[in-house]
Amino acid sequence: MTSEADEYAFLWNGTEDGWVVIRTTAGEAIYNTRTQRALLIEDNALATRVIALMREHDRPFLDHIP
């Protein structure tokens, strides 16, 4: 894991609940089901890496916002 991605570990390590990835026609989005807010990572390569890490840590991937 890169140090850049380390700052996003809260998405998969259990320190913050509710983080999922929503699959959309425009791509994948990081979303918190508890706060109902999306997380924008402006660096596309970093966002792709963070989403891959969420997948590796078995975070939910959903087809719609619950």
PyMOL commands that set and color helices and strands:
alter all, ss='L'
color gray80, all
select helices_A, chain A and resi 3-6+9-11+44-56
alter helices_A, ss='H'
color red, helices_A
select strands_A, chain A and resi 19-24+27-32+37-39+61-62
alter strands_A, ss='S'
color yellow, strands_A
deselect
rebuild
show_as cartoon
